[in-house]
């Protein structure tokens, strides 16, 4: 077992944003318009601006890729990607074709793409497109607009009272020079997903797990607890998992009821794990200096197919036994603190029908 690891100014209230240089497209070739109708094929709704900032600004998270959705007989995913230029952080939007790698090396798919960003103040969508046919192949399975807008300005542009943002996409596959769906028609809505944050009650967080008679057994131990409607289990390996060769303590977090998830549902968990010490930390110890009492932090996705994530090399067994304040009478306490749990739910064929809080 091992670690398992989402230039232009925004539009004003009365005119859409001008779009900076982006993939294979010049500024004067971009068409940016307003529209009241929702995107026909996919909507990604993020009901926490904090989550949006974290998935785009933290290097360990590296953006966000949606679950698969179907349009024009192919599977696609919408990607929110951070990109840096001259020290500034920009928001980029891409569309990935998830079938192209399985259709043969010489297979190509040509498509027109419309991206959407919802403007709360105008209660309308900004539609971004360039009218060019994008080619997807085994060598290039995604296409879109890089450096769509400065991320800090985009966050300021949103309504903080709403604390939500929506992105969307429409894709029209071109076959033998004709469109599967003519532009202007409203194809049947396929699906969407919604991101919300789980309310973490103080009575449930942090979770403490007392370990007694530690040296008496090398067998794995477990501790079950609930947060919201989710059942979790901490798994502790006193002599580590096989790969650490009896030199480290290994600890994992397991989502017990992951099999109840729908295929597109998933959780993003940010948490801290530590062995509690009965002695204060040394304030003179530098941040880069190794400290066995320092909490370990994790950012992990959990889903129906991925239910376990953790630290095989959590702490050297020698440090656990020799560091003052960790073990007392062959006992110690594991503490798991959950900073945030984001819930991503599949909305089914009507992406606008559900509204999670």
C-alpha positions, 0 to 999 in steps of 0.5 A: 500500500502506498500514497494514492495521488483537481491574460485578461480582465474579467467581464464588467457588468455590461461587457464580456471579457476580452481573452488573452493569447491562448492555445492556437488562437489569436486574441482577435479570433476569440468570440466572447458573448453572453447567453442565458441558456445553460450549457447543453452538455455539462455543468461543473458547479463548485459551491465553495470558492475556498475549494476552487482556490485550493484546487487551483493554487496548491501545487500538490492538488494540481487543478481539477478534472471532472468525472466523465460525461458523454456527448456526441457518442464520446466520453469527455472531461472538463479540466480546470487548470492553473497556469503560471506566467511571469509570476501570475496565476491564471485559470485555464479551461480544457476539454479532454477526450477520454476515448481517443487513447482506446480507438487506435493510434491513427484515429482522430476526432474533430470537434467544435468547443464552447466553454462557459463561465457563469456571471452571478451579477448578470445572471447569465453565462459568458460563452467563450469560443473561437470557431475553430475545429479542434483535433483530438488524437492519441498524441493530443487528447485535450484542447482548450484555452490557456491563461483564460483569466487572472485567478485573483481577478476571477475570484474578485469578480464572483459574488462572495455572498453566493460563494459558488461558481459554475463552469460549462462546456458544449462539444459538437463532433464534426464527421465528414465535414458535417456536424452531429448537432447543428450549432443553435440547436439544444441537444439533450442534456447529458449530466453534470456534477456539483461540489459542496463542502461537508459541515465538520462539527467540532464534536466529531473533529479531531478524532483521537484513537488511544493505542494500548499495549503497543509492543505486545502485538505486530498485528494491524489495528483499526478504529472506526468513526463517522463524520456526517454520513460517511464511515471511516476507519483508521488502520495502523500497522505496528511494524509497517506495511511490507514495503517499509521492512519493519522500520516504519509505523504505517497509518491509513485512512479507509472509507468504509461505505465507498461501495454505496457511492454512485460511479461519479461520486467522490470526496476530496479530503484534507487532513492532518495526522499525528502521534500526540505528544505530552510535551510541547514542541521545541519552537527553536526547531526549524521548519526544514529540520526533521521533527517526528512529532510534527503532523503529517498532512494529506490531500486525497480523493476517495471514490467507489474504486479508490477507498484507501489512502495513507502514509506507509512511511508515517514515522520511524519506529526508532523515533516513536520509541525514543522521542520523549513524550510520545509513548507512555506505559506502552501506549500513545494516542493517534489524532486525525484532524479533518480540515475539509471534506468536499463532496462531488456528486453526479447530478445525472441527466439534468445538471441544473436540477440539483442544488447542494449546500 
